């Protein structure tokens, strides 16, 4: 009987170890399923207290050859930009790579004289910059964030904006990457992460009004 108990205990221990070995996302990757898609909501913003952030949309980052998912979003973003300008919304740009500046921004989204263009700052535009002061000096309370890549500029700058007290409007057809998965996890994170989720509205470009 003692030998049987020993064998059963060994079997149970082996099963426990085998289960523990799979208790991480990488081990279980092929079996993982997507959660339900986040809800998209229409949103109306106050032009006087809203900034439109167009992050890293340059010829080097957003083209049919470099990132076709980004290129496909440009017409919608150009319409959003035109609507924002018609209401005198504050527009802020950034560039992603060293050696680029406002001349490298995509022509359909071109910056005007007086529009701030943040230099290459990494994925979080608040770090090592006066970006927050710039927004607060303008009385900005809400940011509409669009950018490429989704999992860099949108995820980190959008999340940080929420943590710093801004309301964040994130159009899913304005956050592009090399593949849909990174756009999906960016969208999911923004509306599920503690302290960030309560400040973020996930939407589409055509669901934003001024």
C-alpha angles and dihedrals in degrees: 000000000000090000091051091051090050091051093047091048090051091049091049092048091049090051091050092050091047090051092048091050089063096043095107133077096248093054090048096038098115091051098047120113130204116254116236114290114267116255117259118217135196112241135194116201133194107246092209094060100031131092125197111218116203104185126196099338097153135142087254096055107029119050139111089258099042102034115356093182088062094046090054091057097051098089092054092047091049088056091049090050092050091050091048093049090050087061094043093247115175108253123202126187136190136193123217110208135055114263095029128110141160093307088065095057113112111270096235089055097036121161119241126222106282096028109122115241113196115215122235102301103156125251096315108061092192094066116096093354142093090237095122092049090049091055095044093047087058092049092246116171101161131045126197103208125203125161153133126274101034095203093051118034098017098042098044102034092040093048092046092049089055092048090051092055104264124130110240127211111192119187109203090211089058098055112076137176139164092277139018095247095069091047089050096051091046091054091045093049094050093057098037107040116103115258090006100064095063092058099045130087115191112209146137128262092251092052094061119094133179 
